[in-house]
Amino acid sequence: MSQQVSSKSSSKANSNTNNLEKAVDNKRQLSWQVASNLFISFKYAWCGIAYAFQTQRNFRIHVAVFVLALTLSFVLRLRPVEIATITITSGLVLALELINTAIESLVDLTVKQTYHDLAKIAKDCAAGAVLVAAFVAIIVAAILLLPPLFVFGMSLIQ
């Protein structure tokens, strides 16, 4: 069930290790310990978000789309409940992307540089959860943003 990864994958793993070392700050060396106060807990959480932003292309894409959708929401003067809906669905996508990153990291830690069918399933399912949430967020944004965008576009034409 388990196979060794090719040397091509090993060089990719070495590159990922170098990226990891750059992204993980030395201040996190003792982060496995229980945080001494709430501020430290928030600091560690922010480090996780920063790590995902620095190392995960999809997380950066989701952040950019979220900022675009939120900006359009304000420019088009959507109702507060509509803005909240877009914010909640986008926040869910970002949260799932963070969970996906955590699962991928744990799986990589567990199986090291070997292939395992269960590791593939775990990674694929976590990525699938992000994909489902992203599709739902796109549908919500389309339902809420397209009608006012259409009205705005028609007003420019006339």
N, C-alpha and C positions, 0 to 999 in steps of 0.2 A: 504493500500500500504506500510505502514511503520510498521516494527516490531522491538521489542527490541532485542539487541544482547545478546546471552547467556553469562553466567558468564565465560565460557571458553574464549570467545572472549574479555570479559572485562579484564581478566588477561593479555591477549596479548596486549590490548590497554594500560594497565598500564606499561607493559614492554616497549612498543614503546614510551610512554611518558618519561620514564627514559632515554632511548636512545636519545630522542630528547633533553632533558635537557643537556646531556653530549655533544652532537654534536653542540648545539647552544651556542656560546660563549657569555659571558656577554657584550662584546663590541658591540653586535648587539642589545642591548636594545632599542636604538633610531634609528634603521635602517629604521623604517617606515617613517622617515622624509626624505625630499629631500636631497640628498648628497650635501655637501657644495662645493665639487670640484671633478674633474675628478678622482683623485687618490682614493678618498673615494668611488666613484662609482665602480672602479675596485676592490677595497678591498671587497666590498659587493658581487660583482660577484664571486670573488675567494672564499668567504665564502660559497656561494651556491654550487660551485663545490666541495669544501672540504666536505660539509655536505653530498652531494650525494655519494662521495667516501667513507665516513665513515659509512653511514647507508644503502646504496643500493647495495646489492650483485651483481645485474645485471650490475650496472654501473662499478663496479670493473672488472667484467668479460669482458665487452666491452672495457675498457681501456687496459686490458691485451692482448686481441686479436688485438687491434689496434697497440700496441707496437710490437707484434709479426709480424704482417703484414708489418709494416713499416721497421722493422729490416730485414726481408726477402727481402723486396724491395731493400734495399741498398746492402745487401750481394749478391743478384743475379744481381746487377747492372742494374736494370730496368731503362728505359728512364725517364727523369724528368716528362714528361706528364703522364706516368703510375704511378709514385710515387704520383703525385698530385691527380690523380683520386682515388687512394686508400685512400689518406689522406682526400679528400673531402667526400667520402662516409662514412668513419669511423667517421669523424667529425659530419656528419649528424646524425649518430646513437647516438653518445654521446649527441648531442644537444637535440634530441628527448627524450632521457632517462632523461635529466634534466627537460624538459617540462612535461614528464610523472610524475616525482616526484613532481613537483609543482602542477599539477592537482590533484594528489592523496592527497596531503596535504590540498589543498583547499576543496576538497570534504569531507575529514575527518573532517575538521574544521566546515563545513556547516552542515553535518548530525550528527555530534558527534558520539555517539555509537548506532546509529539506522541504520536499513537497509532501503534503498530506491532504487527502480528500476532504477530511473534516475541516481543515484550515481553510481550504477553498470555499467550502460551504459557508463557514462563518463570515469570511470576508465578502463573499458574493451577497449574502443575505443582508449584511449591514449596508453595503452599497445600494442594494435594492430598496431598502427602507428610505434612504436619502432620495433615490430616484422617484419613488412614489410621492414623497412629500413635495419634491420639486415640481412634479406634474400638477399636483393639487394647487400649489402656490401659483403656478402659471395660469391655471383655470380661474382661480379666485381673482388674480390681477386682471385677467382679460375681461371677466364679467364686470369688474368695478371700474376699470380704466378705459376700456374701449368705447363705451357710449359717450362719456364726456370728451374723449379725444376726437371722436367723430364729429360731435357738435362743434368743438373748437376748430377742427379742420374745415367744416362747412362755413363757419363764420369768416374764415380767412379768404375763402373763395368768393364770397359775396361782397 
